[in-house]
Amino acid sequence: MVNQAEIDVRTADDDVERSFGVDEDLVRAAETALSDGKLGELDDLIAALHASELADLLEELTPDSRLLLLDHVREELDPEILPNLDDVVREDILEQLDPEEVAAVITELETDDAVDVFENVAEADQAQVLERLSPSDRALVEEALSYPEDSAGRLMQRELVTVPKDWSVGNTIDYMRERAANLPRDFYEIYAVDEERHPVGSIPLSRLMRNQRGVRIDDIMLTDVRAARVQMDQEEVALMFKQFALVSAPVVNDDGQLMGVITADDVVHVIHEEAEEDIMRLGGVREDDFYEAVLDTTRARFSWLLANLGTAIIASLVIGLFDAAIEQVVALAILMPIVASMGGNAGTQTLTVAVRALAMKELTATNAARIVGKEIIVGGINGMLFAVLMGGIAWLWFGQPVIGLIIAAAMVVNLLIAGFAGVTIPIVLQRLRIDPAVGSAVVLTTVTDVVGFVSFLGLAALILL
């Protein structure tokens, strides 16, 4: 019988052991146990898995095996599995659960995870799920959904510990012991509030435990409270955590009243989600593309490919303007993809850095001119270096120094423009309120292709014809 302890969990190169997650052997063993109906073996396989690891297993199983595993564990379904699932897989799982089961899961989760799961419930079933929640849980979910998507209000959890600032350490400890069953599962700070529930200070648990019972809270609390507004975008929240090295942060409404708290584990998910979103959008695909059905993935990618077809036609029309030169000098047809390719790659390097800098608020109006200047200089230096290299290669290849001169000059021009375009395109798109990660790549490819062909073929037409 196979069990989790016997499965050697390794990385892709099979040289370094991993201490978490699921590997191919475990997935295969689970698939076999499910298909053969050996549920005892399956229980041995999944017994030691953390909720996040069981979520990984559900994601890697085939759709049919996924449903079999869900049916096997649904009576004792760990609610923590659902927040760890990819959105597409989570939707599939939720479709198999009754409204009562979904409501039971949401009740067991902290409010931030509960809202995250509820958002994936089919719209037709949401009302039924809400009806089965307790009045207090229903009110919390509805209130959270009233905040903008990807905002601090959606991200925060309502479970937190607050005390009056004039309490003592002993009062606070006794209060938490009395309410132990109602305390948040994980928390790192206690917040001191005034009569109107404004946060006036925070007390790390380590500081609380180091002081004597008679010490007043307002004597040991940190008064520099970094609070997030409920409307604040989650990217701004993540930047705030990074900037001030926070482990948690209070969330306040427009009146400055304490509404909830965001913890570091929530921000880790945000950072991962935002990074994945930008990377996927740069490639013209959606974040949930990996688990989508074939037709959904095809439909999502079609529009991006259609846009690329349009830019390719533009580049081809530019080439067509110089068909006479290409007909007379075959070397031009052989060499022109090199110019366009080098410009595209150089521009993509700059573009990647610029999009990341914009997302991290490192590229701003105050330093934009300096960064643009730097990228132009870098493009020019690389352009001259590759001009010498490629010019010499072309001269030796075709035995014509003039061909080497033409491609050298075109290389300098295109890498200069690539450096300039790679940083200015995302800046312009952001000012037009267009996500730079979405449209920058298509625009950049068009610019570098057109400039590359025009500079190379145009110079060739002027000099050779």
C-alpha atoms as one frame of an Amber mdcrd trajectory, in Angstrom:
protein
   0.000   0.000   0.000   1.321   3.448  -0.958   1.235   6.240   1.574   2.378
   9.852   1.645   5.515   9.076   3.672   6.731   6.636   1.008   6.420   9.109
  -1.851   9.689  10.906  -2.573   8.617  14.491  -3.162  11.222  16.174  -5.357
  11.653  19.179  -7.589  11.637  18.921 -11.370  15.310  17.948 -11.563  14.791
  15.140  -8.988  17.869  16.264  -7.052  16.434  18.410  -4.248  13.748  17.106
  -1.912  10.749  19.306  -1.193   9.144  19.540   2.205   5.682  20.501   0.960
   3.325  20.210  -1.986   2.372  17.254  -4.150   4.431  15.557  -6.822   3.713
  13.443  -9.872   3.929  10.162  -7.926   1.292  11.274  -5.452  -1.022  12.499
  -8.212  -0.658   9.214 -10.110  -1.239   7.173  -6.968  -4.349   9.190  -6.131
  -5.669   8.833  -9.694  -5.171   5.064  -9.530  -6.796   4.719  -6.117  -9.798
   6.745  -7.268 -10.248   4.846 -10.533  -9.890   1.461  -8.768 -12.186   2.457
  -5.914  -9.471   1.813  -3.314 -10.637   4.501  -0.917  -8.573   3.162   1.976
  -5.378   3.707   0.006  -6.642   7.157  -0.954  -7.184   8.039   2.712  -3.595
   7.011   3.475  -2.348   9.222   0.647  -4.175  12.362   1.700  -4.162  11.926
   5.484  -1.002  14.005   6.031  -1.769  16.676   3.445  -2.279  20.277   4.506
  -5.388  22.014   3.178  -3.275  23.915   0.634  -1.628  20.654  -0.514  -4.997
  18.955  -0.904  -6.021  21.975  -2.987  -2.927  21.406  -5.157  -3.927  17.773
  -5.578  -7.458  18.726  -6.630  -6.036  21.107  -9.225  -3.716  18.506 -10.729
  -6.254  15.685 -10.958  -8.307  15.187 -14.090 -11.833  16.686 -13.891 -13.412
  13.250 -13.387 -10.969  12.234 -10.649 -11.408  15.653  -9.038 -15.143  15.044
  -8.666 -14.539  11.553  -7.255 -12.163  12.962  -4.641 -14.633  15.723  -3.788
 -17.428  13.180  -3.284 -15.148  11.176  -0.999 -14.189  14.090   1.271 -17.261
  16.316   1.024 -18.777  15.173   4.343 -15.574  16.234   6.126 -14.514  18.918
   3.669 -11.891  21.227   5.168 -13.159  24.771   4.442  -9.549  25.993   4.121
  -9.177  24.007   0.887 -11.424  26.353  -1.098  -9.505  29.634  -0.598  -6.352
  27.861  -1.807  -7.861  26.728  -5.116  -7.472  28.449  -8.470 -10.619  30.434
  -9.297 -11.633  28.189 -12.204 -11.207  24.978 -10.190 -12.967  26.560  -7.215
 -15.955  27.403  -9.400 -16.099  23.776 -10.580 -15.990  22.530  -6.988 -18.658
  24.975  -5.795 -20.979  23.888  -8.606 -20.955  20.388  -7.104 -21.854  21.561
  -3.605 -25.371  22.280  -2.380 -26.163  25.802  -1.083 -26.250  24.374   2.456
 -22.753  22.946   2.041 -21.410  26.195   0.611 -22.981  28.177   3.454 -21.431
  25.798   5.997 -17.999  26.291   4.432 -18.332  30.084   4.376 -19.407  30.134
   8.015 -16.173  28.396   9.055 -13.891  30.776   7.142 -12.592  34.160   8.210
 -14.433  36.983   6.493 -11.766  37.745   3.862 -11.623  34.110   2.729 -15.394
  33.766   3.004 -15.935  36.663   0.604 -13.280  35.284  -1.746 -15.123  31.965
  -1.923 -18.577  33.542  -2.188 -17.484  35.540  -5.250 -16.998  32.252  -7.122
 -20.493  30.976  -6.347 -22.705  31.025  -9.441 -24.912  34.135  -9.469 -28.028
  31.974  -9.638 -27.047  30.287  -6.354 -25.746  33.287  -4.398 -29.128  34.293
  -3.016 -29.746  30.736  -1.750 -26.351  30.644  -0.053 -26.960  34.020   1.618
 -30.328  32.823   2.925 -28.595  29.943   4.708 -26.032  32.135   6.460 -26.626
  33.520   9.919 -27.769  37.175   9.958 -24.361  38.332  11.206 -22.380  36.349
   8.606 -24.751  37.466   5.850 -24.322  41.110   6.858 -20.529  40.787   6.815
 -20.487  39.198   3.363 -22.913  41.732   1.897 -20.967  44.621   3.382 -17.677
  43.296   1.994 -19.226  42.878  -1.467 -20.279  46.533  -1.381 -16.620  47.575
  -1.605 -14.830  47.718  -4.983 -13.230  44.528  -6.242  -9.505  44.255  -5.388
  -9.892  46.900  -2.663  -8.810  46.837   0.982 -12.466  46.477   1.937 -12.693
  43.178   0.070  -9.309  42.029   1.346  -9.766  42.747   5.061 -11.043  40.372
   7.695 -13.502  41.711  10.232 -12.195  39.550  13.081  -9.758  41.613  15.172
  -9.063  42.577  18.790  -9.685  46.145  19.958  -9.398  47.598  23.453  -9.818
  51.073  24.998  -6.527  52.932  25.253  -6.943  53.445  29.007  -7.041  49.723
  29.775  -4.133  47.959  31.430  -2.141  44.999  30.128  -3.882  42.807  32.707
  -7.361  43.944  31.586  -6.435  43.181  27.982  -5.079  39.697  28.704  -8.091
  38.792  30.836 -10.430  40.102  28.143  -8.800  37.927  25.485  -8.895  34.857
  27.706 -12.595  35.332  28.364 -13.311  35.700  24.639 -10.845  33.039  23.463
 -13.474  31.229  21.402 -14.284  34.411  19.476 -10.739  35.605  18.822  -9.332
  35.614  15.272  -7.497  32.427  14.321  -4.252  34.344  13.694  -3.484  37.866
  14.785  -0.309  39.778  15.544  -1.438  43.101  16.953  -4.130  44.551  19.189
  -5.591  47.937  18.337  -6.335  50.652  20.843  -9.382  52.731  19.917 -11.042
  55.874  21.217 -14.733  56.369  21.998 -15.606  56.739  18.306 -13.663  53.583
  17.318 -10.804  55.471  15.684  -7.520  53.508  15.903  -5.137  55.539  18.059
  -2.441  52.946  18.539  -1.328  49.367  17.996   0.254  46.930  20.428   2.252
  43.986  19.048   1.544  40.841  21.037   5.252  40.552  21.863   5.197  43.998
  23.494   1.988  43.181  25.386   3.437  39.983  26.857   6.675  41.651  27.965
   4.934  44.195  30.217   3.495  43.857  33.693  -0.247  43.623  34.221  -0.563
  47.105  35.677   0.998  48.937  32.733  -1.484  51.066  30.763  -2.065  50.344
  27.075  -1.527  53.987  26.069   1.927  53.853  27.678   3.171  50.995  25.481
   1.147  51.345  22.278   2.693  52.436  18.980   1.008  55.643  17.878   2.312
  55.634  14.297  -0.602  53.612  12.913  -0.438  52.889   9.182  -4.054  52.402
   8.173  -5.553  51.527   4.800  -8.790  53.081   3.589 -11.516  50.621   2.596
 -11.395  51.975  -0.979  -7.593  51.574  -1.314  -6.511  49.293  -4.162  -4.908
  46.057  -3.041  -1.722  46.908  -4.947  -1.398  50.045  -2.830  -1.950  47.927
   0.276   0.861  45.573  -0.751   3.181  48.519  -1.374   2.313  49.936   2.055
   3.219  46.625   3.710   6.527  46.562   1.808   7.338  50.207   2.495   6.792
  50.005   6.255   7.614  46.297   6.851   4.143  45.619   8.288   2.780  42.289
   9.487  -0.755  43.661   9.756  -2.564  46.925   9.147  -5.946  48.292  10.240
  -8.554  49.244   7.648 -10.655  52.365   8.262 -13.711  53.879   6.575 -14.010
  57.435   5.281 -14.664  58.658   8.841 -11.488  57.022  10.102 -13.352  54.342
  12.070 -11.781  50.908  12.383 -13.486  48.387  10.102 -11.126  45.429   9.883
  -7.545  44.298   9.515  -5.315  43.031   6.732  -2.569  40.551   7.625   0.678
  39.598   5.928  -0.664  36.295   4.577  -3.365  38.212   2.696  -0.721  40.485
   1.180   1.371  37.515   0.055  -1.629  36.344  -1.981  -2.064  39.837  -3.410
   1.585  40.075  -4.480   1.382  36.664  -6.133  -1.915  37.486  -7.821  -0.789
  40.876  -9.151   2.553  39.532 -10.400   0.820  36.622 -12.134  -1.724  38.970
 -13.679   0.940  41.277 -15.137   3.049  38.421 -16.480   0.054  36.741 -18.105
  -1.251  39.986 -19.597   2.134  40.780 -21.111   1.734  37.500 -22.988  -1.861
  38.222 -23.948  -3.501  35.571 -21.771  -5.722  35.668 -18.685  -4.706  34.680
 -15.175  -7.036  31.650 -15.148  -6.019  30.500 -18.635  -4.264  27.329 -17.409
  -7.411  25.686 -16.021  -9.926  27.033 -18.551 -11.724  24.739 -20.984 -10.383
  24.521 -24.545 -13.043  26.737 -26.110 -12.764  29.382 -23.369  -8.979  29.528
 -23.740  -9.242  29.686 -27.527 -11.766  32.519 -27.364  -9.670  34.479 -24.858
  -6.481  34.198 -26.915  -8.122  34.940 -30.263  -8.472  38.679 -29.683  -4.804
  39.028 -28.783  -3.716  37.034 -31.820  -6.042  39.134 -33.994  -4.334  42.292
 -32.742  -0.954  40.762 -33.531  -2.164  39.865 -37.019  -3.039  43.513 -37.569
   0.416  44.669 -36.524   2.046  42.015 -38.718   0.050  43.266 -41.713   1.247
  46.813 -41.003   4.863  45.603 -40.948   4.308  43.684 -44.203   2.859  46.778
 -45.878   6.004  48.672 -44.900   8.159  45.935 -46.447   6.023  46.121 -49.597
   7.018  49.757 -50.055  10.574  48.619 -50.706   9.910  45.591 -52.907  12.074
  46.998 -55.710  15.113  47.213 -53.455  14.536  43.689 -52.108  14.202  42.278
 -55.650  17.554  43.752 -56.684  19.492  42.950 -53.498  18.619  39.527 -52.090
  20.807  40.170 -49.024  18.201  42.658 -47.772  15.540  39.938 -47.478  17.978
  37.754 -45.565  19.131  40.440 -43.133  16.013  42.510 -42.408  14.517  40.065
 -39.820  17.685  40.531 -37.759  17.147  44.271 -37.405  13.500  43.881 -36.407
  14.250  41.020 -34.009  17.029  42.892 -32.208  14.819  45.953 -31.820  11.942
  43.867 -30.508  14.083  42.060 -27.936  15.784  45.253 -26.756  12.425  46.991
 -26.451  10.938  44.064 -24.513  13.772  44.261 -21.983  13.045  47.943 -21.381
   9.292  47.366 -21.424   9.483  44.654 -18.756  11.501  46.887 -16.446   9.173
  49.860 -17.039   5.927  47.934 -16.415   7.350  46.477 -13.219   8.572  49.929
 -12.086   5.141  51.441 -12.729   3.445  48.676 -10.750   5.849  49.224  -7.847
   5.443  53.043  -8.019   9.172  53.372  -8.735   8.656  55.054 -12.118   6.924
  58.371 -11.449   6.441  61.766 -13.065   9.444  63.125 -11.164  11.963  60.611
 -12.508  10.351  59.678 -15.845  12.560  62.008 -17.919  15.727  60.646 -16.301
  14.667  57.024 -16.866  13.737  57.720 -20.498  17.115  59.365 -21.031  18.893
  56.428 -19.436  17.100  53.885 -21.644  17.883  55.894 -24.790  21.565  55.961
 -23.845  21.562  52.219 -23.100  19.840  51.569 -26.436  22.361  53.749 -28.244
  25.382  52.054 -26.673  24.024  48.567 -27.385  23.072  49.732 -30.875  26.639
  50.822 -31.626  28.140  47.632 -30.195  25.853  45.395 -32.232  26.278  47.664
 -35.245  29.999  46.923 -35.271  29.379  43.208 -34.690  26.589  42.737 -37.253
  28.116  45.138 -39.751  31.296  43.056 -39.809  29.336  39.816 -40.119  27.268
  41.175 -43.039  30.400  42.455 -44.799  32.098  39.051 -44.532  28.870  37.203
 -45.370  28.034  39.027 -48.595  31.412  40.547 -49.452  29.914  44.044 -49.696
  31.010  46.645 -47.111  28.044  48.840 -48.022  25.621  46.119 -46.823  27.460
  46.018 -43.513  27.243  49.817 -43.247  23.497  49.818 -43.926  22.619  47.180
 -41.352  24.951  48.830 -38.799  23.195  52.165 -39.174  19.742  50.529 -39.014
  20.756  48.634 -35.891  21.704  51.856 -34.085  18.469  53.580 -35.109  16.197
  50.693 -34.116  17.818  50.048 -30.714  17.637  53.751 -29.915  13.924  53.798
 -30.753  13.396  50.488 -28.905  14.845  51.945 -25.712  12.720  55.069 -26.020
   9.504  53.231 -26.929   9.977  50.507 -24.311   9.736  53.013 -21.475   7.405
  55.660 -22.927   4.672  53.329 -24.224   3.690  51.994 -20.750   3.879  55.533
 -19.315   1.524  56.866 -21.989  -0.876  53.929 -21.622  -1.028  54.408 -17.861
  -1.853  58.110 -18.280  -4.626  57.080 -20.683  -5.897  54.796 -17.872  -5.059
  51.671 -19.866  -3.268  48.850 -18.045   0.337  48.995 -19.359   0.654  45.234
 -18.989  -2.187  44.680 -21.464  -1.389  46.805 -24.516   2.304  47.634 -24.317
   3.681  44.531 -26.025   1.538  44.865 -29.170   2.349  48.559 -29.583   6.051
  47.991 -28.969   6.259  45.142 -31.485   4.630  47.318 -34.135   6.984  50.240
 -33.458  10.198  48.198 -33.507   9.155  46.210 -36.603   8.134  49.285 -38.581
  11.153  51.358 -37.527  13.491  48.444 -38.168  12.170  47.804 -41.670  11.947
  51.483 -42.610  15.448  52.298 -41.375  17.090  49.255 -42.973  15.190  49.129
 -46.257  15.000  52.911 -46.549  18.760  53.306 -46.217  19.268  50.457 -48.655
  16.966  52.083 -51.215  18.767  55.433 -50.886  22.276  54.007 -51.108  21.961
  51.000 -53.429  19.348  52.131 -55.967
